[in-house]
């Protein structure tokens, strides 16, 4: 019999929280965690090793304790709310901060998902590059545990010494305007009100235990909120799945030295063939690892990506970039192959692609996005995007430059052809970043990942890029198709040159 309780999520919609009464046959590693008598612990969980099932068991054993499950994003929070027992509240840190700082009433009219250089250069009469640098500083500050903006934030994001003073001053002025609810001179970002919550010193809530999921990709501001709580803590993560270092993420599991460390190394997702391939990446590319990933998910196999054309059944094609996905959809539409894009077609930011196209053909009256509208020309957008190293705008320019006058037709076709869910789709497209937390019967890795081979990597492969390949590989349950480069590396692995640097080796261990 299944007993259910009604809870409310952060948007005040009822969700079902199930109290599992069915018997679960836990593995010895899982039992050790569930039965632990330690007040606070760390759980090092490899891909597909049943960490959520283990945490549900952990919470069920302690039904008299009020717990908080801190989810990495909204989708994970909603899924967790359906699985945990009624003594567990599931929230994201942003949702906690949203309510604590009364964002709905104080900042609703000036909320933004992100700032662009013109958002600061125009109101403060600064140069585009100074504004871009100031935004980098603000982003670094809002993800940090710092109590004020300083030159350290500028150093952390690599701003040239000659530009630091101007950028820091601008960042400080912009931050003052950002957190002032009485002016819309600068919009506040979602990370902005999260930082404001951390600076306020308000408690995260009255809980006996906080379960901190995906702790390897936590930003320091979130870790600071957790560490400020007197609750017991369960840190859960896999340092090898740290893929958000570009957002300032750091491994929170290393913040408390001396915690009892419990491994989860047996994956129920895939068989030993996939586990063996993943172990090659772990051993040679990502550093020293005491535990071997074991595949208990049944039979699995690995093949060359070029053979994926003959695959029968649904397959997920994982790419490094959105641009690659947009290009691949053309082939599906030409052949009439039904497809779905994880996050929907708009996850490719097709509206921004169209606005960039209108800029390229000098039809600025059709541009919706005010940030793109401020560019005088497509050439200016290209040049300033390169100068400020803006990955989003550079990607938009690249797509429009590649497809030219065919851009509107491509965008319209993708929007029309993309199925609303994976049901009925022969092909599922996703970036490797968006695939994290998901699993598929068959997975194909595309060719746009960085090369792992020694002759292609003069200085070695970036650890975060190596982590991303490991994440992508371990989404497969039964069949994994690897691109030629990764297949060659699995057959003839070489040690990542970066691991010879003691400083890099230390950072790898910390998940930095």
C-alpha positions in Angstrom: 0.0 0.0 0.0 1.3 3.5 -0.9 0.5 6.3 1.6 0.6 9.8 0.2 0.7 13.2 1.8 -0.1 16.6 0.3 2.7 19.1 0.4 3.1 22.5 -1.3 6.0 23.4 -3.5 7.5 26.8 -3.9 4.9 28.0 -6.3 2.1 27.0 -3.9 0.8 24.2 -6.1 0.1 20.9 -4.3 2.5 18.1 -5.1 2.3 14.5 -4.0 4.9 13.3 -1.6 5.0 9.5 -1.3 5.9 7.7 1.9 7.5 4.5 0.6 6.3 1.5 2.5 7.5 -1.1 0.0 10.6 -3.0 1.0 13.8 -1.9 -0.7 16.8 -4.2 -1.1 19.6 -1.8 -0.4 23.2 -2.5 -1.3 25.8 -2.7 1.5 27.2 0.8 0.6 23.6 2.2 0.8 22.9 0.5 4.1 26.1 1.9 5.6 24.8 5.5 4.8 21.2 4.8 5.9 22.3 3.3 9.2 25.1 5.8 9.9 25.2 7.2 13.4 27.4 10.1 12.5 25.7 13.5 12.8 27.1 14.8 9.5 28.5 12.8 6.6 29.7 13.0 3.0 28.4 10.7 0.3 30.6 10.4 -2.7 28.2 9.1 -5.3 29.3 8.0 -8.8 26.9 8.3 -11.7 23.7 6.2 -11.5 24.5 4.7 -8.1 21.1 5.3 -6.5 21.9 8.4 -4.4 18.2 9.6 -4.3 17.0 6.1 -3.3 19.6 6.1 -0.5 18.6 9.6 0.7 15.0 8.6 0.8 16.0 5.6 2.9 18.1 7.8 5.1 15.1 10.2 5.7 12.6 7.3 6.2 14.7 5.9 9.0 14.6 9.3 10.7 10.9 10.2 10.3 10.9 12.2 13.6 13.5 14.6 12.3 12.5 17.6 10.2 14.8 17.7 7.1 15.5 20.0 4.2 16.5 18.5 0.8 18.4 21.2 -1.1 17.9 20.6 -4.8 20.2 21.7 -7.6 17.3 23.1 -9.7 13.5 23.3 -9.9 13.0 20.1 -11.9 15.0 18.0 -9.4 13.2 19.7 -6.5 9.8 18.7 -7.9 10.8 15.2 -8.6 12.3 14.8 -5.1 9.1 16.1 -3.5 7.3 13.1 -5.0 9.8 10.6 -3.5 10.6 11.8 0.0 8.7 11.1 3.1 6.6 13.8 4.7 9.3 14.9 7.2 11.4 16.2 4.3 10.9 19.7 2.7 12.4 19.9 -0.8 13.5 23.4 -2.0 16.1 25.1 -4.2 18.3 27.8 -2.5 16.8 30.4 -4.9 13.2 29.6 -3.8 14.3 29.9 -0.1 15.9 33.3 -0.8 12.9 34.4 -3.0 10.5 34.1 -0.1 12.9 35.3 2.6 13.8 38.5 0.8 10.2 39.1 -0.3 11.3 39.3 -3.9 7.7 39.2 -5.3 6.8 42.5 -3.7 10.2 44.3 -3.6 11.9 43.3 -6.9 9.3 41.8 -9.2 9.4 44.8 -11.6 13.2 44.7 -12.0 14.0 40.9 -12.1 16.4 39.8 -14.9 17.9 36.4 -15.8 21.2 38.1 -16.5 23.0 41.4 -17.3 24.6 42.3 -20.6 27.2 45.1 -21.1 24.8 47.7 -22.5 22.7 47.3 -19.3 25.6 49.1 -17.5 27.4 51.0 -20.2 24.3 53.1 -21.1 23.1 54.2 -17.7 26.6 54.7 -16.3 28.1 56.2 -19.5 31.0 53.6 -19.5 32.7 51.7 -22.3 31.3 48.3 -23.4 34.4 46.5 -22.2 34.4 48.2 -18.8 30.7 47.2 -18.4 31.5 43.6 -19.5 34.2 43.4 -16.9 32.0 44.9 -14.2 29.4 42.2 -15.0 32.0 39.5 -14.6 32.9 41.0 -11.2 29.3 41.1 -10.1 28.7 37.5 -11.2 31.8 36.4 -9.3 30.7 38.3 -6.2 27.1 37.0 -6.2 28.3 33.4 -6.4 31.0 33.9 -3.7 30.9 34.0 0.1 32.5 37.5 0.0 30.9 40.3 2.0 31.8 43.0 -0.4 33.0 43.6 -4.0 36.8 43.9 -4.1 39.7 43.6 -6.5 39.9 39.9 -5.6 36.7 39.4 -7.7 38.4 41.1 -10.6 41.5 38.9 -10.2 39.3 35.8 -10.0 37.8 36.4 -13.4 41.1 37.3 -15.1 40.6 41.1 -15.7 43.7 42.8 -16.8 45.4 44.9 -14.1 45.1 48.1 -16.1 41.3 47.7 -16.2 40.6 46.5 -12.7 40.1 49.7 -10.9 37.5 51.1 -13.3 35.6 47.8 -13.5 35.5 47.4 -9.7 34.2 50.9 -9.2 31.5 50.3 -11.8 30.6 47.0 -10.3 30.2 48.5 -6.8 27.9 51.3 -8.2 25.9 48.8 -10.2 25.4 46.5 -7.2 24.1 49.4 -5.1 21.5 50.1 -7.8 20.7 46.5 -8.3 19.7 45.8 -4.7 17.8 49.1 -4.4 14.1 48.3 -4.9 13.3 51.9 -5.6 15.3 52.3 -8.8 15.3 50.3 -12.1 18.6 51.7 -13.2 20.0 48.2 -12.9 17.9 45.1 -12.8 18.5 42.5 -10.1 19.4 39.0 -11.2 18.2 35.8 -9.5 21.8 35.3 -8.2 21.6 38.8 -6.9 18.7 38.2 -4.5 20.3 34.9 -3.4 23.5 36.9 -2.5 21.4 39.5 -0.7 19.8 36.7 1.4 23.3 35.3 2.3 24.5 38.8 3.3 21.3 39.4 5.4 22.3 36.6 7.9 18.8 35.2 7.9 18.7 31.5 8.7 18.0 29.0 6.0 15.3 27.4 8.2 14.7 25.4 11.3 15.8 21.9 10.3 17.4 19.0 12.1 19.3 17.8 9.0 20.1 19.4 5.6 20.7 17.1 2.7 22.8 19.0 0.2 22.6 17.4 -3.2 25.0 18.0 -6.1 27.4 19.5 -3.6 30.3 19.2 -6.1 28.7 22.0 -8.2 27.6 24.3 -5.4 28.6 27.9 -5.5 30.3 29.3 -2.4 27.3 31.5 -1.6 25.1 28.5 -1.3 27.7 26.6 0.7 27.9 29.6 3.1 24.2 29.4 3.7 24.4 25.7 4.5 27.4 26.1 6.7 25.8 28.9 8.7 23.0 26.4 9.8 23.4 24.5 13.0 21.6 21.5 11.4 23.3 18.2 10.8 24.5 17.9 7.2 24.6 15.3 4.5 26.8 16.4 1.6 26.1 14.4 -1.6 28.0 14.6 -4.8 30.6 13.4 -7.3 33.6 15.5 -7.9 33.9 14.0 -11.3 30.5 15.4 -12.2 31.5 19.0 -11.5 30.7 20.8 -14.7 29.8 24.3 -13.6 33.1 25.7 -12.7 32.6 28.5 -15.3 29.8 29.7 -13.0 32.0 29.8 -10.0 31.0 26.4 -8.6 33.3 24.7 -6.1 33.1 21.4 -4.3 31.2 22.0 -1.0 32.0 18.4 0.1 35.5 19.6 0.9 34.4 22.4 3.2 34.2 20.3 6.3 37.4 18.4 7.0 37.0 15.2 9.1 33.5 14.2 8.1 32.9 10.4 7.7 33.1 9.7 3.9 30.7 7.1 2.4 31.1 5.9 -1.2 28.4 4.9 -3.6 30.3 3.2 -6.4 27.9 0.6 -7.8 25.8 1.9 -10.7 22.4 0.5 -11.4 22.1 2.4 -14.6 24.5 0.6 -16.9 26.6 -2.6 -17.2 30.3 -3.1 -16.7 31.2 -2.2 -20.3 30.1 1.4 -19.8 31.6 1.4 -16.3 35.0 0.2 -17.7 35.0 3.0 -20.3 34.1 5.6 -17.6 36.9 4.2 -15.4 39.5 4.9 -18.1 38.4 8.6 -18.1 38.4 8.7 -14.3 41.9 7.1 -14.0 43.7 8.9 -16.8 42.0 12.2 -17.3 40.4 13.3 -14.0 43.0 12.3 -11.4 43.5 9.9 -8.6 40.4 7.9 -7.7 40.4 5.3 -4.9 37.2 3.7 -6.0 36.3 1.9 -9.2 32.9 2.4 -10.8 31.0 -0.9 -11.0 28.2 -1.5 -13.5 25.3 -3.6 -12.1 22.7 -2.5 -14.6 22.8 -5.5 -16.8 24.3 -5.9 -20.2 25.7 -2.8 -22.0 27.8 -2.3 -25.0 30.0 0.4 -26.7 30.4 1.1 -30.4 31.8 3.7 -32.8 29.5 6.8 -33.2 29.6 6.2 -37.0 27.6 3.0 -36.4 24.8 4.8 -34.7 23.0 5.4 -38.0 22.0 1.7 -37.9 20.6 1.9 -34.3 17.1 0.7 -33.8 15.0 2.4 -31.2 15.2 5.7 -29.5 18.7 7.3 -29.1 19.9 10.4 -27.3 22.5 12.5 -29.2 24.6 14.6 -26.7 26.6 17.6 -27.9 28.9 20.1 -26.4 27.1 23.1 -27.8 23.6 24.3 -28.8 25.0 25.2 -32.2 25.8 21.6 -32.9 22.2 20.6 -31.9 20.7 23.2 -34.2 22.8 21.9 -37.1 21.8 18.3 -36.4 18.1 19.0 -36.4 18.4 19.9 -40.1 19.2 16.2 -40.9 16.2 15.0 -38.9 13.8 17.4 -40.7 15.2 16.4 -44.1 14.7 12.6 -43.3 11.4 13.1 -41.5 12.9 11.7 -38.3 10.8 12.7 -35.2 12.9 14.4 -32.5 12.7 16.1 -29.2 15.1 18.6 -27.6 15.7 18.5 -23.9 14.3 21.8 -22.5 12.3 22.3 -25.7 13.2 24.1 -28.9 13.5 27.4 -27.0 16.3 26.0 -24.9 18.4 26.7 -28.0 17.5 30.4 -27.5 16.0 30.6 -31.0 14.4 34.0 -30.2 17.9 35.4 -29.7 19.0 33.7 -32.9 16.2 35.5 -34.8 17.0 38.9 -33.2 20.6 38.4 -34.2 19.5 37.6 -37.7 17.3 40.8 -37.9 20.4 42.8 -36.8 22.4 41.2 -39.6 19.9 42.2 -42.2 19.4 45.7 -40.7 15.8 45.1 -39.6 16.2 46.4 -36.1 12.5 47.3 -35.8 11.8 43.5 -35.6 14.3 42.9 -32.8 12.5 42.0 -29.5 15.5 41.7 -27.2 16.5 45.2 -26.0 20.1 44.2 -25.3 20.6 43.0 -28.9 18.7 46.1 -30.2 21.4 48.4 -28.7 24.1 47.1 -31.1 24.5 49.4 -34.1 25.2 46.5 -36.5 25.9 42.8 -36.7 29.6 43.5 -37.2 29.6 45.5 -34.0 27.9 42.7 -32.1 30.5 40.2 -33.5 33.4 42.5 -32.6 32.2 43.4 -29.1 31.2 39.9 -28.3 34.7 38.7 -29.2 36.3 41.6 -27.2 34.2 40.8 -24.1 34.4 37.1 -24.7 30.6 36.7 -24.4 29.9 33.0 -25.2 26.2 33.5 -25.7 26.4 36.3 -28.2 29.4 34.7 -30.0 27.3 31.5 -30.4 24.4 33.6 -31.8 26.6 35.3 -34.3 28.2 32.0 -35.4 24.8 30.4 -36.1 23.6 33.4 -38.1 26.8 33.7 -40.0 26.7 30.0 -40.9 23.0 29.8 -42.1 22.7 33.4 -43.4 19.3 34.0 -45.1 18.3 30.5 -44.3 18.2 31.3 -40.6 14.5 32.2 -40.3 13.4 29.0 -42.2 15.6 26.8 -40.0 14.3 28.4 -36.8 10.7 28.1 -37.9 11.2 24.5 -38.9 12.9 23.5 -35.6 10.1 25.1 -33.6 7.4 23.3 -35.6 9.1 19.9 -35.8 10.4 19.6 -32.2 8.1 17.2 -30.3 6.8 18.4 -26.9 8.2 15.4 -25.1 10.3 12.3 -25.6 7.2 10.2 -26.4 7.3 9.3 -30.1 10.8 10.8 -30.7 13.3 8.6 -32.5 16.1 11.1 -31.6 16.5 13.1 -28.4 18.9 16.0 -28.6 20.6 17.5 -25.5 23.8 19.4 -24.6 25.9 17.4 -22.1 25.3 20.0 -19.5 21.5 19.6 -19.7 21.7 15.8 -19.8 23.1 15.7 -16.2 20.7 13.8 -14.0 19.0 12.1 -17.0 19.5 8.6 -18.4 18.7 7.1 -21.8 18.6 3.6 -23.3 21.1 4.6 -26.0 23.5 7.5 -26.1 25.7 8.9 -28.9 28.4 11.5 -28.2 28.9 14.0 -31.0 32.2 15.3 -32.4 32.3 18.7 -30.8 33.8 17.6 -27.4 37.5 18.6 -26.8 40.0 16.0 -27.9 41.4 13.7 -25.2 44.3 12.5 -27.3 47.8 13.6 -26.4 48.8 15.0 -29.8 45.7 17.3 -29.7 46.3 18.5 -26.2 49.5 20.5 -25.9 48.9 21.4 -22.3 46.4 18.7 -21.3 42.6 18.7 -21.2 40.7 21.0 -18.8 39.3 19.0 -15.9 35.8 20.4 -16.3 35.8 19.4 -19.9 36.9 15.9 -18.9 34.2 15.8 -16.3 31.6 16.8 -19.0 32.7 13.8 -21.1 32.4 11.5 -18.1 28.9 12.9 -17.4 27.8 12.4 -21.0 29.1 8.8 -21.2 27.3 7.7 -18.0 23.9 8.8 -19.3 23.7 5.5 -21.3 21.9 2.5 -19.9 22.4 -0.1 -22.6 24.2 1.2 -25.7 26.9 3.9 -25.9 28.2 5.2 -29.1 31.5 7.1 -28.7 33.1 9.5 -31.2 36.3 8.4 -32.8 38.5 10.5 -30.5 37.1 9.2 -27.3 37.0 5.6 -28.7 40.7 5.9 -29.6 41.4 7.3 -26.1 39.6 4.3 -24.4 41.7 1.9 -26.5 45.0 3.8 -25.9 44.7 6.1 -22.9 47.3 8.6 -21.9 47.6 10.5 -18.7 46.3 14.1 -18.7 49.3 16.4 -18.7 47.5 18.8 -16.3 47.6 16.1 -13.6 51.4 16.4 -13.5 51.0 19.9 -12.0 50.8 19.6 -8.2 48.6 22.7 -8.0 46.1 21.3 -10.6 46.2 17.9 -8.9 45.2 19.6 -5.6 42.4 21.5 -7.2 41.1 18.3 -8.9 40.9 16.6 -5.5 38.9 19.6 -4.1 36.6 19.6 -7.1 37.6 23.2 -8.0 
